[in-house]
Amino acid sequence: MIPTDLYKTLKDNGTISAESFDKLTEKQQSSLFSLHWELKTLLYLGVVLLSGGLGILIYKNIDSIGHQAILAGIAAICGGCFYYCFRHKNPFSRELLKSPGVLFDYVVLLGCLSFLTFTGYLQYQYQIFGTHYGMATFIPMLVLFYVAYEFDHLGVLSMAIANLAVWMGVSVTPSSLLSNANFDNQTLIYTYLLLGLILLLVGFFSERFNFKKHFRFSYLHFGIHISFIALLFAYFNHYDSATAILWLLILFGLGYYLYVDAMRHKSFYFMLLVILYSYVATSILVFRLLDGMSNTDSIYMLCLYFIISAAVLILRIIRLNKQIKAS
Amino acid sequence: MIIYNTTWLKHLIIQDQMKKAHRANQLSAEELQAIQHKYPVGFYSSNLFLRIGLFLVTTTLTSFAFGLLSLLLSNSHIVESPGYFAFLGILSYVALEVAVRVYHHYKSGVDDALIWTSGSLLLTALYIFLDKSAFSFKGYVDELLISGLVFLLSTYFTLRFAHMAMALLSFCAFIAFIFFAWNSYGFYTLSTMPFLLIIMATMIYFFALQLVKKYWIYQDCLGMLQFISLLTGYAAGNYFVVRELGSSMNHVVLLPDQDIPYAWFFWLWTFCIPFVYIAMGLKRKDIVLIRTGLILIAAACFTLRNYHHIASIEWILVSSGALLLATSYGLIRYLKTPKYGFTVAELDSDHILDNLKVESLIVSGTFGDGTTAAEGSRMGGGSFGGGGASSDF
């Protein structure tokens, strides 16, 4: 609730100029009501329902309707969407591209989803890629990355990153990463780690070469989660050997670098991720050290460790927040 | 009653409003700075991510500290008495007051964690105390006691800290209290319950609507109350809720062809209320009503689908998706130039990047998993990510 005479007070004591006062009062009188986010949510839901429904429809009727008919239907939707996008798109730019309309982003999304259905169906029915399963995921991935960069679409970029992970033989969503926990498979862990580091690198390069700088967030988001989780898994995988500590050292080194980077970018989110993952790693280490004592004292020590470390962490985070806000 | 410095709270609102004006190019940067200087805010607040982080770390701290204390005292019998929980609760409440008063924490994560910790400890203490003492409670009284205690505690925290989640909890506890009280002591409970709850929720909604003009300090809490009371008012008359809850309360099993009394009223309620909300919201330009109405349309559709098989699920998905796309496309075209004071343009570009990013995470969350779901299924995830092929790795 803003006091009605606030603007007048501000104008009278000279805090704001007469020009700004006019603008402010004019806006207060004309108060337009925006349905922007409501309509966007409806559009998003529409795209999700439609593409999901189409997927099930094809799955259930695969034997009764002709394959050509299905293919033609999906291709028509996909082609229509991309036709619309190319008609309405803004010229390509290395910077952040403002979307030409509210609808545009969702047409891109629908086009990509139906394209994926299309290629998946082609592969299932006609084996166009034969047994080259790598190709079957590689080509959709390329298309997705191209679309993400061409139309400047963060959602499609996330899908492309997910596809990159599929291509490398893993799934990328952090939840499935944890639920499919597989400590025994070393190649899987190394693949995760490689994927995470590649994503981090791409994130840094997008900023360094000023090429779609705002995509950095998505790359770093996936990169940080994947590489830290992979490093922790690698540690547990080598738990009994002497090299185990090496993985945690790599983790701390990576953490320090990302921490400095997050400070430089004033990114609360990445800073918090790095701090929390490093805290987990430290706690694992302390837990292991104290477990070696294996008596009641170690439980007291563990409690003390958590009390002190948590207190230090709280003070540290608060200090950091103030620092970032002040700068 | 409120613990915060009300002048600062007022300044916070002024600053937010002026930052909005600055983003809309109605205010120059120097003017904004002058205003921020003139109306200072001394609170320590975190943004969403740090708030979650601080919440987690503070909870870790308190649980290990109390764990250590209990461990040290484990040989004595103090730990089992309600007084011990009260002691811990008061300890964390004092810490909360210190954090807010001395260190000026305001929505920082530390205060959130301490509110929940002290609240639940005090609740435990009170419950054990009342349960152990002379009262011989039976049946519903146990639920009555808990919901009553939760209501009292959360109302106190709401009033003192203007905490939204506590306002929500307080409302839910109140409704639960009414529900259990009427269930054990009311008359014709089964047929009167929906109407009683509808009346209660409606009263609370209009009450919150009235209060928001006067008590601006609690505007977030009152907004939350409006939202949840609208939702509860709908749910109390929703056919599904009335039928299933009613039959489980009464320990009867209704056959599919059996119907509940006044079924026509509840069906009418299920379908009309969402549109009434949206119409009211558009008329009064009230965003809470519009959003609630939109959510409830989905609820109405699920209710119908649950009892009447209209079409197979995929046709419903396709047609509702197409309908949604068509409707929103039509509205966007229609409102391209603002009409009746409505527009599709984004008026406040606050956190536009953040919003985009969050959305991109949602997209990956919904579609990312589809890629692995394909394993072993015929064509399962084929619609997403070409996962149909990857299953053969």
Chai-1 contact restraints between the chains, C-beta under 6 A:
chainA,res_idxA,chainB,res_idxB,connection_type,confidence,min_distance_angstrom,max_distance_angstrom,comment,restraint_id
A,M1,B,W216,contact,1.0,0.0,6.0,A-B,restraint_1
A,I2,B,Q17,contact,1.0,0.0,6.0,A-B,restraint_2
A,T15,B,A34,contact,1.0,0.0,6.0,A-B,restraint_3
A,T15,B,I35,contact,1.0,0.0,6.0,A-B,restraint_4
A,T15,B,K38,contact,1.0,0.0,6.0,A-B,restraint_5
A,I16,B,E31,contact,1.0,0.0,6.0,A-B,restraint_6
A,S20,B,L27,contact,1.0,0.0,6.0,A-B,restraint_7
A,S20,B,E31,contact,1.0,0.0,6.0,A-B,restraint_8
A,K23,B,Q26,contact,1.0,0.0,6.0,A-B,restraint_9
A,L24,B,A21,contact,1.0,0.0,6.0,A-B,restraint_10
A,L24,B,Q26,contact,1.0,0.0,6.0,A-B,restraint_11
A,L32,B,P338,contact,1.0,0.0,6.0,A-B,restraint_12
A,L32,B,G341,contact,1.0,0.0,6.0,A-B,restraint_13
A,L32,B,T343,contact,1.0,0.0,6.0,A-B,restraint_14
A,F33,B,K285,contact,1.0,0.0,6.0,A-B,restraint_15
A,F33,B,G341,contact,1.0,0.0,6.0,A-B,restraint_16
A,F33,B,F342,contact,1.0,0.0,6.0,A-B,restraint_17
A,S34,B,T343,contact,1.0,0.0,6.0,A-B,restraint_18
A,S34,B,L347,contact,1.0,0.0,6.0,A-B,restraint_19
A,L35,B,F342,contact,1.0,0.0,6.0,A-B,restraint_20
A,H36,B,V344,contact,1.0,0.0,6.0,A-B,restraint_21
A,H36,B,E346,contact,1.0,0.0,6.0,A-B,restraint_22
A,L39,B,S328,contact,1.0,0.0,6.0,A-B,restraint_23
A,L39,B,I332,contact,1.0,0.0,6.0,A-B,restraint_24
A,L39,B,V344,contact,1.0,0.0,6.0,A-B,restraint_25
A,L42,B,L324,contact,1.0,0.0,6.0,A-B,restraint_26
A,L42,B,S328,contact,1.0,0.0,6.0,A-B,restraint_27
A,L43,B,S328,contact,1.0,0.0,6.0,A-B,restraint_28
A,L45,B,L324,contact,1.0,0.0,6.0,A-B,restraint_29
A,G46,B,G321,contact,1.0,0.0,6.0,A-B,restraint_30
A,G46,B,L324,contact,1.0,0.0,6.0,A-B,restraint_31
A,G46,B,L325,contact,1.0,0.0,6.0,A-B,restraint_32
A,L49,B,L317,contact,1.0,0.0,6.0,A-B,restraint_33
A,L49,B,S320,contact,1.0,0.0,6.0,A-B,restraint_34
A,L49,B,G321,contact,1.0,0.0,6.0,A-B,restraint_35
A,L50,B,G321,contact,1.0,0.0,6.0,A-B,restraint_36
A,L50,B,A322,contact,1.0,0.0,6.0,A-B,restraint_37
A,G52,B,L317,contact,1.0,0.0,6.0,A-B,restraint_38
A,G53,B,E314,contact,1.0,0.0,6.0,A-B,restraint_39
A,G53,B,L317,contact,1.0,0.0,6.0,A-B,restraint_40
A,G53,B,V318,contact,1.0,0.0,6.0,A-B,restraint_41
A,G53,B,G321,contact,1.0,0.0,6.0,A-B,restraint_42
A,G55,B,S383,contact,1.0,0.0,6.0,A-B,restraint_43
A,I56,B,E314,contact,1.0,0.0,6.0,A-B,restraint_44
A,L57,B,E314,contact,1.0,0.0,6.0,A-B,restraint_45
A,Y59,B,M379,contact,1.0,0.0,6.0,A-B,restraint_46
A,V102,B,I332,contact,1.0,0.0,6.0,A-B,restraint_47
A,L116,B,F384,contact,1.0,0.0,6.0,A-B,restraint_48
A,L116,B,G385,contact,1.0,0.0,6.0,A-B,restraint_49
A,L116,B,G386,contact,1.0,0.0,6.0,A-B,restraint_50
A,T117,B,S383,contact,1.0,0.0,6.0,A-B,restraint_51
A,T119,B,G386,contact,1.0,0.0,6.0,A-B,restraint_52
A,G120,B,G382,contact,1.0,0.0,6.0,A-B,restraint_53
A,G120,B,G386,contact,1.0,0.0,6.0,A-B,restraint_54
A,G120,B,G388,contact,1.0,0.0,6.0,A-B,restraint_55
A,Q123,B,A389,contact,1.0,0.0,6.0,A-B,restraint_56
A,Y124,B,M379,contact,1.0,0.0,6.0,A-B,restraint_57
A,Y124,B,G388,contact,1.0,0.0,6.0,A-B,restraint_58
A,Y133,B,A389,contact,1.0,0.0,6.0,A-B,restraint_59
A,Y133,B,D392,contact,1.0,0.0,6.0,A-B,restraint_60
A,A136,B,A389,contact,1.0,0.0,6.0,A-B,restraint_61
A,T137,B,G386,contact,1.0,0.0,6.0,A-B,restraint_62
A,T137,B,S390,contact,1.0,0.0,6.0,A-B,restraint_63
A,P140,B,G386,contact,1.0,0.0,6.0,A-B,restraint_64
A,L154,B,L356,contact,1.0,0.0,6.0,A-B,restraint_65
A,L154,B,S360,contact,1.0,0.0,6.0,A-B,restraint_66
A,G155,B,S360,contact,1.0,0.0,6.0,A-B,restraint_67
A,G155,B,V363,contact,1.0,0.0,6.0,A-B,restraint_68
A,S158,B,S360,contact,1.0,0.0,6.0,A-B,restraint_69
A,S158,B,V363,contact,1.0,0.0,6.0,A-B,restraint_70
A,S158,B,S364,contact,1.0,0.0,6.0,A-B,restraint_71
A,M159,B,F367,contact,1.0,0.0,6.0,A-B,restraint_72
A,A162,B,S364,contact,1.0,0.0,6.0,A-B,restraint_73
A,A162,B,G368,contact,1.0,0.0,6.0,A-B,restraint_74
A,A162,B,T371,contact,1.0,0.0,6.0,A-B,restraint_75
A,N163,B,G385,contact,1.0,0.0,6.0,A-B,restraint_76
A,V166,B,T371,contact,1.0,0.0,6.0,A-B,restraint_77
A,V166,B,G385,contact,1.0,0.0,6.0,A-B,restraint_78
A,V166,B,S390,contact,1.0,0.0,6.0,A-B,restraint_79
A,G169,B,F393,contact,1.0,0.0,6.0,A-B,restraint_80
A,S171,B,T371,contact,1.0,0.0,6.0,A-B,restraint_81
A,S171,B,T372,contact,1.0,0.0,6.0,A-B,restraint_82
A,T173,B,G368,contact,1.0,0.0,6.0,A-B,restraint_83
A,T173,B,D369,contact,1.0,0.0,6.0,A-B,restraint_84
A,S176,B,D369,contact,1.0,0.0,6.0,A-B,restraint_85
A,S176,B,T372,contact,1.0,0.0,6.0,A-B,restraint_86
A,F217,B,K357,contact,1.0,0.0,6.0,A-B,restraint_87
A,F268,B,N47,contact,1.0,0.0,6.0,A-B,restraint_88
A,F268,B,F49,contact,1.0,0.0,6.0,A-B,restraint_89
A,F268,B,L50,contact,1.0,0.0,6.0,A-B,restraint_90
A,Y269,B,F49,contact,1.0,0.0,6.0,A-B,restraint_91
A,L272,B,F49,contact,1.0,0.0,6.0,A-B,restraint_92
A,L272,B,G53,contact,1.0,0.0,6.0,A-B,restraint_93
A,C303,B,F64,contact,1.0,0.0,6.0,A-B,restraint_94
A,C303,B,G67,contact,1.0,0.0,6.0,A-B,restraint_95
A,C303,B,L68,contact,1.0,0.0,6.0,A-B,restraint_96
A,F306,B,F64,contact,1.0,0.0,6.0,A-B,restraint_97
A,I307,B,F64,contact,1.0,0.0,6.0,A-B,restraint_98
A,I307,B,A65,contact,1.0,0.0,6.0,A-B,restraint_99
A,A310,B,V57,contact,1.0,0.0,6.0,A-B,restraint_100
A,A310,B,T60,contact,1.0,0.0,6.0,A-B,restraint_101
A,A310,B,L61,contact,1.0,0.0,6.0,A-B,restraint_102
A,A311,B,L61,contact,1.0,0.0,6.0,A-B,restraint_103
A,L313,B,V57,contact,1.0,0.0,6.0,A-B,restraint_104
A,I314,B,V57,contact,1.0,0.0,6.0,A-B,restraint_105
A,I317,B,L54,contact,1.0,0.0,6.0,A-B,restraint_106
A,N321,B,S46,contact,1.0,0.0,6.0,A-B,restraint_107
A,N321,B,L50,contact,1.0,0.0,6.0,A-B,restraint_108
